Amino acid sequence: MSINPGSRIVTCTYGTGERAGSIEIAVMPLDLRELLEAVPQDAPDDDTPSP
């Protein structure tokens, strides 16, 4: 397997408790918006710093 050097590694988490997990995928920068629109979003973490 190879990853395009221009891609970004994105970690997606899913589930809760014992059924929770995560998966890392390589996404090209121009495809990131489409990925974010396709994946359900949780509320942001309280400890995530604001820009």
Secondary structure, DSSP 8 states (H G I E B T S, - for coil): ----TT-EEEEEEE--GGG-EEEEEEE-GGGHHHHHHHS------TTS---
